[in-house]
Amino acid sequence: MDMSMPPTGLNSALFSDSGISDQSRIQSLMEDIFRHVQGRANVLDDRVSCLSQVLYLMYLARARKAISIAEIGFSIGFSSIAFLESSPQAKVTSFEINTETYAGSAKEFIDSRYPGRHRLIYGDSTQTVPAFQVAGPMDGFDLVFFDGGDEYSCVKADIANARRLAKPGAALVVDGMTPWFKWGIGPTTAWEEAVRDEIVTPLEYVSDALAVSRLQGPTERAWAVGQYR
Ligand SMILES: C[S@@+](CC[C@H](N)C(=O)[O-])C[C@H]1O[C@@H](n2cnc3c(N)ncnc32)[C@H](O)[C@@H]1O
């Protein structure tokens, strides 16, 4: 995996990018965890976050003062790094269906670097998220990142189920808002329905690291940011 990338040129209305030192620190953490995983596993089953997305997630979590964060889709832990780097107080709960070696080795890396701050729940999120308990609404998540199964029914269920675990007004990020690709149809449809049904208020759309007023193809990566109502 070549992670030598040009500057991200990240822009957002929700925070300001604090620059090159964050970029090189995060890039080197991503390389470290990837090397750690690669030592034990051969191939990955899925796409992983790119540097600009990891930086975006870190700045967003910081801007929202998110301390309790959930993500659906852990893979090799790039987005977990984003959230755990956003603040020394941040704690992350990841839901992941894949029990292949690489998730376990990524977890090992995360635990050694951020002891006691990460929880990994294996299983299908359509089962594990509704089964997950938080003590009360104010103990819920401040931010939820949806980057797991990309089928419509899965994203739809995840957005609805995670709402019960989120604090009122919690932020959410839905990845895969690229309906010009097969894998983008599910997340885009589920997001649009959540907005239509007034479950979510949209805050920002991001296309290849730039905030945009409207998502359009054939951008490679796009995500939506909103807030639960
Ligand atoms: C795109 S990857 C996640 C990338 C990761 N967030 C990152 O920052 O690099 C999607 C992950 O979601 C997991 N996944 C797919 N369907 C799932 C489901 N129903 N429940 C939980 N995890 C799921 C896959 O095994 C895969 O590891």
The ligand as a MOL file (V3000), in Angstrom:
LIG
                    3D

  0  0  0     0  0            999 V3000
M  V30 BEGIN CTAB
M  V30 COUNTS 27 29 0 0 0
M  V30 BEGIN ATOM
M  V30 1 C -14.4570 0.0910 4.7170 0
M  V30 2 S -13.9920 -1.0310 5.9640 0 CHG=1
M  V30 3 C -13.7690 -0.0200 7.3880 0
M  V30 4 C -12.5820 0.8360 7.2940 0
M  V30 5 C -12.1870 1.5070 8.5760 0
M  V30 6 N -13.2700 2.2520 9.2030 0
M  V30 7 C -11.0230 2.4240 8.2960 0
M  V30 8 O -11.0180 3.5420 8.7890 0
M  V30 9 O -10.1130 2.0610 7.5680 0 CHG=-1
M  V30 10 C -15.5180 -1.8100 6.3180 0
M  V30 11 C -15.4510 -2.7760 7.4560 0
M  V30 12 O -16.7950 -3.0590 7.8490 0
M  V30 13 C -16.8780 -4.4130 8.2020 0
M  V30 14 N -18.2940 -4.8260 8.0640 0
M  V30 15 C -18.9700 -5.1310 6.9330 0
M  V30 16 N -20.2380 -5.4640 7.2170 0
M  V30 17 C -20.3640 -5.3530 8.5760 0
M  V30 18 C -21.4250 -5.5870 9.4910 0
M  V30 19 N -22.6510 -5.9830 9.0600 0
M  V30 20 N -21.2020 -5.4150 10.8110 0
M  V30 21 C -19.9890 -4.9950 11.2700 0
M  V30 22 N -18.9350 -4.7570 10.4360 0
M  V30 23 C -19.1280 -4.9360 9.1160 0
M  V30 24 C -15.9490 -5.1100 7.2310 0
M  V30 25 O -15.5230 -6.3640 7.7330 0
M  V30 26 C -14.8110 -4.0980 7.1020 0
M  V30 27 O -13.7750 -4.3830 8.0110 0
M  V30 END ATOM
M  V30 BEGIN BOND
M  V30 1 1 1 2
M  V30 2 1 2 3
M  V30 3 1 2 10
M  V30 4 1 3 4
M  V30 5 1 4 5
M  V30 6 1 5 6
M  V30 7 1 5 7
M  V30 8 2 7 8
M  V30 9 1 7 9
M  V30 10 1 10 11
M  V30 11 1 11 12
M  V30 12 1 11 26
M  V30 13 1 12 13
M  V30 14 1 13 14
M  V30 15 1 13 24
M  V30 16 1 14 15
M  V30 17 1 14 23
M  V30 18 2 15 16
M  V30 19 1 16 17
M  V30 20 1 17 18
M  V30 21 2 17 23
M  V30 22 1 18 19
M  V30 23 2 18 20
M  V30 24 1 20 21
M  V30 25 2 21 22
M  V30 26 1 22 23
M  V30 27 1 24 25
M  V30 28 1 24 26
M  V30 29 1 26 27
M  V30 END BOND
M  V30 END CTAB
M  END
